Amino acid sequence: MGGLSRPMLVDYLPIVILMLVAGGFAAVSLAATHLFGPRRPNPVKLSPYESGVPPVGDARLRFSVKFYLVAMLFIIFDIEVVFLYPWAVVFKELLAQGTFIFTEMVVFIGVLVMGLLYVWRKGGLDWD
């Protein structure tokens, strides 16, 4: 049993039962849809549809790698900026305790700016 006592394992029984019921429900639903669902394919149903505009060309165009790179960089820097908000809310109280936390945040912002400058110099933000 590896160190877990028997009463502790019993506490997890409802979670295991819930997972089994949820997995069983999903499996039964998918099987029932596959077995009993209507199969009447036609070209109109199988064509891609986007906002009421008929599709022109291939619906599976490849995006440039730059698009994904800019998206990932946005997420990374956006998440980093979220860490600034709680610090800014309690900024005055932190200054009253000393300058250590202020110095730490200046280092954090410095690393963030250096990362942004690195990406900028490498051309990660260029769309050409």
C-alpha positions as CSV (number, residue, x, y, z in Angstrom):
1,M,0.0,0.0,0.0
2,G,3.1,2.3,0.2
3,G,2.3,4.2,3.4
4,L,-1.3,5.1,2.8
5,S,-3.6,3.8,5.5
6,R,-6.8,2.0,4.7
7,P,-9.2,4.8,5.9
8,M,-7.4,7.3,3.7
9,L,-8.0,5.1,0.6
10,V,-11.7,4.8,1.5
11,D,-11.9,8.6,1.4
12,Y,-11.0,8.5,-2.4
13,L,-13.7,6.0,-3.2
14,P,-16.4,8.6,-4.1
15,I,-13.9,10.3,-6.5
16,V,-13.1,7.0,-8.2
17,I,-16.8,6.1,-8.5
18,L,-17.5,9.6,-10.0
19,M,-14.7,9.2,-12.5
20,L,-16.0,5.7,-13.5
21,V,-19.5,7.0,-13.9
22,A,-18.4,10.0,-16.0
23,G,-16.2,7.9,-18.2
24,G,-18.9,5.3,-18.6
25,F,-21.5,8.0,-19.5
26,A,-19.1,9.4,-22.1
27,A,-18.4,6.0,-23.6
28,V,-22.1,5.0,-23.8
29,S,-23.0,8.4,-25.3
30,L,-20.4,8.1,-28.0
31,A,-21.4,4.5,-28.8
32,A,-25.1,5.3,-28.9
33,T,-24.5,8.3,-31.2
34,H,-22.4,6.1,-33.5
35,L,-24.9,3.2,-33.5
36,F,-28.2,5.1,-33.7
37,G,-27.3,8.4,-35.4
38,P,-28.5,9.2,-38.9
39,R,-26.0,8.9,-41.7
40,R,-27.1,11.0,-44.6
41,P,-24.0,12.8,-45.8
42,N,-24.3,15.3,-48.7
43,P,-22.0,17.9,-50.1
44,V,-23.7,20.8,-48.3
45,K,-23.3,19.2,-44.9
46,L,-19.7,18.2,-45.5
47,S,-18.6,21.7,-46.7
48,P,-16.9,24.0,-44.3
49,Y,-19.0,26.9,-43.1
50,E,-17.8,30.2,-41.7
51,S,-20.1,33.1,-40.7
52,G,-22.5,32.6,-43.6
53,V,-19.9,33.1,-46.2
54,P,-19.4,30.3,-48.8
55,P,-15.9,28.9,-48.6
56,V,-13.4,29.9,-51.3
57,G,-10.3,27.7,-51.7
58,D,-9.0,25.2,-49.3
59,A,-10.2,25.5,-45.7
60,R,-7.0,24.0,-44.4
61,L,-4.5,26.7,-45.1
62,R,-1.2,26.6,-43.2
63,F,-0.4,29.5,-40.9
64,S,3.1,30.9,-40.8
65,V,5.3,29.8,-37.9
66,K,5.7,33.5,-37.1
67,F,2.0,33.6,-36.2
68,Y,2.5,30.9,-33.5
69,L,5.7,32.5,-32.3
70,V,4.0,35.9,-31.7
71,A,1.1,34.2,-30.1
72,M,3.3,32.3,-27.6
73,L,5.3,35.4,-26.9
74,F,2.1,37.3,-26.2
75,I,1.0,34.7,-23.8
76,I,4.4,34.6,-22.0
77,F,4.6,38.3,-21.6
78,D,0.9,38.6,-20.7
79,I,1.3,36.1,-17.9
80,E,4.4,37.8,-16.6
81,V,2.6,41.2,-16.5
82,V,-0.2,39.5,-14.4
83,F,2.5,39.0,-11.7
84,L,2.9,42.8,-11.5
85,Y,-0.7,43.4,-10.5
86,P,-0.6,42.0,-6.9
87,W,2.7,43.7,-6.3
88,A,1.3,47.1,-7.4
89,V,-1.8,46.7,-5.2
90,V,0.3,46.4,-2.0
91,F,3.2,48.6,-3.2
92,K,2.9,51.3,-0.4
93,E,2.8,48.7,2.3
94,L,5.8,46.9,0.8
95,L,7.9,50.1,0.7
96,A,7.2,50.7,4.4
97,Q,8.8,47.3,5.2
98,G,12.0,48.1,3.3
99,T,13.5,48.2,-0.2
100,F,14.2,44.4,-0.6
101,I,10.9,43.6,-2.3
102,F,11.2,46.7,-4.5
103,T,14.6,45.6,-5.6
104,E,13.3,42.1,-6.3
105,M,10.6,43.5,-8.5
106,V,13.0,45.8,-10.3
107,V,15.1,42.7,-11.1
108,F,12.0,40.8,-12.3
109,I,11.0,43.7,-14.6
110,G,14.6,43.9,-15.8
111,V,14.7,40.3,-16.8
112,L,11.3,40.7,-18.5
113,V,12.6,43.8,-20.5
114,M,15.8,41.9,-21.4
115,G,13.7,39.0,-22.7
116,L,11.5,41.4,-24.7
117,L,14.6,43.2,-26.2
118,Y,16.2,39.8,-27.1
119,V,13.0,38.7,-28.9
120,W,12.8,42.1,-30.6
121,R,16.4,42.0,-31.8
122,K,16.1,38.4,-33.1
123,G,13.1,39.5,-35.2
124,G,10.5,37.5,-33.3
125,L,8.0,40.3,-33.5
126,D,8.4,41.0,-37.2
127,W,5.6,39.8,-39.5
128,D,7.6,39.9,-42.8
